[in-house]
Amino acid sequence: MSNLTYIYQKNVSEIKLLDTLNYTLEEFKTNPQGCYPGFNKKNMVVSSEKYDYPCIDYSGELRNKTREERILEGEIELLQDGEYVADGKIITVPAPENLLKKVWDKELHIWKESATEEEQKTEWFNRINSWKPKVLEGPFRYLHSDGKTYHQKLRVGKDDTLLSTAIQALIRNSEIPSIEWAFDDENNSVFMTLEDLRKLQDTGFVWTQCVYEAERELKAMKADFTKNINFFKETAIKHLDKYKITVFKTKQ
């Protein structure tokens, strides 16, 4: 609790701090005139709080003015980027997501792009390059000879190597008709013949091609910073329709 009491003067237009007393508020209330001989409760109000921007609200409570109240009273320097005053109200304009370096035009009340074309292109390419390895990993869809669709990841140095090793193993051991293969689907482990494995490898190759085609398409378009990795995936999937592998048809 404050050991000081603040005396404010109530005017029609504003509240002003008149004096600071070295008394607690309780001490002041016990003997107002003794603490401050000129005190007049009709045009003065006391508080244990010091307010830099005092006001009395509609309920009669003494408090600090809000930032919004101060702005509407003329302190427009308090406006933040994306704000302006119109018709006695503070209007907020959300910053567009497609701007790389957003700058607020205080005169026109609009957001502008401050990044150069080269900066935008560099950032757009950086985002595409960061998405590509994740999209390449998949998982992509594979239609097995049993008529079911499974999902296979393509982690470089792991899944592709394992698949090549499995194919070579069946080629060298013709007496082994198939091997058990675990897909990324939970509890989906199926037997794969040499033909199945080669189709899986071909499917992975096609998926890789589509990802690279999607990369080229995105890098040829104008930078759009509203897009994310899902847009990259959707673009890659669209390229799949031109390949004659049933499982890749986007209508499925």
VENDA-V211309 format. One record per helix or strand of 2 or more residues. SS is the DSSP state (hx for helix, st for strand). FROM is the first residue (numbers start at 1). TO is the last residue. Records with the same first field share a line. If there is no record, write none. Layout:
BEGIN
SS->FROM-TO / FROM-TO
END
This chain:
BEGIN
st->5-10 / 15-21 / 44-47 / 54-56 / 62-64 / 83-86 / 89-92 / 102-105 / 110-113 / 140-143 / 149-152 / 178-182 / 189-193
hx->25-30 / 32-35 / 67-72 / 76-78 / 117-136 / 159-172 / 194-220 / 229-240 / 246-248
END
